[in-house]
Amino acid sequence: MSCVIVAGGSVEDALVEQFARAADCIIAADRGLEALERVGIRPHIIVGDFDSASAACVSHVAD
């Protein structure tokens, strides 16, 4: 089983997508949620206080 944790930072969206699609488990940490949203991937687990992720992004995943 492989797991990827996506956090905030400056990583190309294509690289985020490549690693996330290859993983069995995807974890978004804070602003990493927005990176996954940009490439159309919903994480299995979200962690953090989300002070750096937009409210719209957080509510979209919570639905």
C-alpha positions as CSV (number, residue, x, y, z in Angstrom):
1,M,0.0,0.0,0.0
2,S,1.3,3.4,-0.9
3,C,0.3,6.7,0.7
4,V,0.9,10.3,-0.4
5,I,0.6,13.4,1.8
6,V,0.0,16.6,-0.1
7,A,0.9,19.8,1.8
8,G,1.2,23.4,0.9
9,G,4.2,24.6,-1.0
10,S,5.3,25.2,-4.6
11,V,5.0,21.9,-6.5
12,E,3.8,21.6,-10.0
13,D,0.2,20.4,-10.3
14,A,1.2,17.7,-12.8
15,L,3.5,16.2,-10.1
16,V,0.8,16.4,-7.5
17,E,-1.5,14.6,-9.8
18,Q,1.0,12.0,-10.8
19,F,1.8,11.0,-7.3
20,A,-1.7,11.2,-6.0
21,R,-3.1,9.0,-8.8
22,A,-0.5,6.4,-8.1
23,A,-1.2,6.2,-4.4
24,D,-3.6,3.9,-2.6
25,C,-4.3,6.5,0.1
26,I,-4.3,10.3,-0.3
27,I,-3.9,12.7,2.6
28,A,-4.4,16.4,2.3
29,A,-2.8,18.6,4.9
30,D,-4.0,22.2,5.1
31,R,-3.3,24.0,1.8
32,G,-2.5,20.6,0.1
33,L,-6.3,20.4,-0.2
34,E,-6.3,23.2,-2.7
35,A,-3.5,21.5,-4.7
36,L,-5.6,18.4,-5.0
37,E,-8.7,20.4,-5.8
38,R,-6.9,22.0,-8.8
39,V,-6.1,18.6,-10.3
40,G,-9.6,17.2,-9.6
41,I,-8.6,14.6,-6.9
42,R,-10.5,14.2,-3.7
43,P,-8.4,13.0,-0.7
44,H,-9.3,10.1,1.5
45,I,-8.2,12.0,4.6
46,I,-7.9,15.7,5.4
47,V,-5.9,17.0,8.4
48,G,-5.0,20.4,9.8
49,D,-6.6,23.6,10.9
50,F,-7.2,24.7,7.3
51,D,-6.3,28.3,8.1
52,S,-4.4,28.4,4.7
53,A,-7.1,26.7,2.6
54,S,-10.0,28.6,1.2
55,A,-13.4,28.1,2.9
56,A,-14.9,27.2,-0.5
57,C,-12.3,24.4,-1.0
58,V,-12.9,23.0,2.5
59,S,-16.7,23.0,2.2
60,H,-16.5,21.3,-1.2
61,V,-14.6,18.4,0.3
62,A,-16.9,18.2,3.3
63,D,-19.9,17.6,1.1
